[in-house]
Amino acid sequence: MVLRSFEDRLERLVEGVFSRAFRSGLQPVEIGRRLVREMEASRTVDASGRALAPNRFVIRLASEDAQRFAEVHDSLVTELAATVRSYASQHRLGFLGMISIEFETDPSLRVGMFRLHPSYDDRIASTEPGGWLEGPNGAFYKLKNQVMTIGRLSTCDVVVDDQNVSRQHAELHPADTTFQLVDLGSTNGCRVNGIRIDRHLLSDGDEIALGPVRLRFRRT
């Protein structure tokens, strides 16, 4: 389920800048699959019995792949970090600190090859995002440090009961100290401060419009 969600999001992204970056060579989904495998293989248990997963991942790329990945670095890191968080949430895994995903160039690697080095690092400051959404009629939605869905379905994390809102309209992805709003191909689209977006890094006070429904993002 985690990888399927990750792959679905990548399919939407390749319609934009990803399509230029990933026509050949190493594909992002290969890294997503390896991340999940390494999390499972490297999991451990702390002194209190809590299951832990690595929180730092260094990904070494061939020079040509590194150049292509640089074009979409921020979006790709956001998606990979969301995959790590989602897998940890579903499998009740904790972290020692903030999740860090880093890309490095390794000239010894051929195009399409990569090395992934997971580790536990409690030196990475925990600056988890926090915030909430203000909705119509005093509605209040507390945001969690995980991927959250917004839509009409009762299974969404943020339920908006309006026929103009798609069943799964958008997602909020943790991104450093804030969240990134990602449109899920909704019928009426997403706007931030009046501008139509596919994805947008939110700032405190931003107005999110899902069709006619208005939400206000607030960051702690």
Secondary structure, DSSP 4 states (H G I P E B T S, - for coil): -HHHHHHHHHHHHTTTHHHHH-SSSS-HHHHHHHHHHHHHHH-EE-TTS-EE---EEEEEE-HHHHHHHHTTHHHHHHHHHHHHHHHHHHTT-B-SS--EEEEEE-TTSPTT-EEEEEE--TTS------EEEE-GGG-EEEE-SS-EEEESSTTSSEE---TTS-TT-EEEEEETTEEEEEE-S-SS-EEETTEEESEEE--TT-EEEETTEEEEEEE-
